[in-house]
Amino acid sequence: QVQLVESGGGLVQAGGSLRLSCAASGRSLSRNAVGWFRQAPGKEREFVSAISWSGVSTYYADAVNGRFTVSRDNAKDMVYLQMNSLKPEDTASYYCAANSLDYRTILYTSADAYAYWGQGTQVTVSS
């Protein structure tokens, strides 16, 4: 069982940056693909980004492509989401999630593909 904890959220002005972290405990995250999702009030949870277990492959939603960068440090069991040029529409709770299958190179955009979830961290971007 993997426990995930997100951190790094906060309040930032439009155009600013934040780096979210996703820490794993219970078992190593280094063999699993990880996704980032977000959910704004009154909206459905949406895919943001995903990274393969090795970190070689990444994928982004169109809304964040070119502004967000996902990375991981498997030695530390950490996954990061660097968010630059933030916009008010990026305001949401951000969640990291891990796929339960080991060493898969496929990057999943559906929340159903992820078995383990963190509790979320709030990102608020003011205009």
Buried (B, 14 or more C-beta within 10 A) or exposed (E): EBBBBBEBBEEBEEEBEBBBBBBBEEBEBBBBBBBBBBBBEEEEBBBBBBBBBEBEEBBBBEBBEEBBBBBBEBEEBBBBBBBBEBBEEBBBBBBBBBBEBEEBEEBBBEBEBBEBBBEBBEBBBEE
